[in-house]
Amino acid sequence: EKAGFDHFMLKEIHEQPKAYRDTMLGRISDDGRSVELPELKMTPEQLKAINRVHIVACGTALHAGLVGKNVIESLVRVPVETDVASEYRYRSPIITPDTLVIVVSQSGETADTLAALREAQRCGARVLAITNVVGSSVAREADDVIITLAGPEIAVASTKAYSSQLIAFFLFGLYWAQTVGSQDEAAIAQVLAAMQALPEQVEKILGQSETIKEVAESISHHSSLFFIGRGVDYAVAMEGSLKLKEISYIHSEAYAAGELKHGTLALIEEGTPVIGLLTQEDLYEKMLSNIKETKARGAHVLGIVNEGHEQEVAKSVDRFFAIPRTLPLLTPALSVIPLQLLSYYASLALGHDVDKPRNLAKSVTVE
Ligand code: F6R
């Protein structure tokens, strides 16, 4: 049932090209110029009236939501807030009839997420669910549902469900943009073409797992490390950090790279591993100087860069991993893959139960 893989997690990491294709299947017009989401019950008029979005979820699904915020704000220019589901209800969120609440849940059964959904509906908001399970509680109760087609996810650590949620956000963001006309047809076609290239690009990354395995083995001896990034790379850094903690039990923190010098640099000492994400070209130089700040304090840095930067970045980091080029908006769908592999191989090197980490359950149905 693991199809020749040692663990479900590794199998699921390798299923991502298929999960991306399946999640896009039938949702992109034959001419590649528009998104089709016939499953949405909301009318174009209802979508046009939305002027605020709350994305609510837990854990990894929330991290997908942080990328979703970036996607919607840049494509549609509607303000988006993200919230931890267990906090949402208790802070009297400002929900108006023109608020769209997007709940993200792989299982569709997470108690806090379900409670947030009900609260949002009680306050008169329309709820869109992004979930992997047809017929789940979240799917049944939401007003609209976009199903991710990642297939069943068995490993407790979420991989293909997260990345398929990113695909769902790209599709919904584009659909919204085309509905309100915030992006022209050529721009939408360009993003769709880049999305359709993602599965092969993921395959290419998976073919280079060996490099990540070596880094993972070296970090497995450390008790604490940092993931840093700017913009959408910061959101991916949070996911990389959670994944590592969850299955390797190594403490790590994700930091917005510009915040390091406001306290966190004090924790960097000789040999502290730092994983720096540099996929956003407009922030590249800024990221490099943040990386240099850590190097100057002894950090041992792995840089995740876009192809083409290898030679240049090699001067500033100890090791690097290059990901294929895509549009800045879409990089999380690629940059998360080496981070998933990093946590997998670190957990493996430490001899932990990769698929069933201690203290955690796949579906959290208590608040
Ligand atoms: C981490 C992980 C958890 C879940 C969270 C939400 O790898 O799997 O953080 O993402 O418990 O679960 P769902 O998406 O089922 O609501």
Residues whose N, C-alpha, C, O or C-beta is under 5 A from the ligand:
A	BS01	F6R	C58 G59 T60 A61 V104 S105 Q106 S107 G108 T110 V156 A157 S158 K362 V364
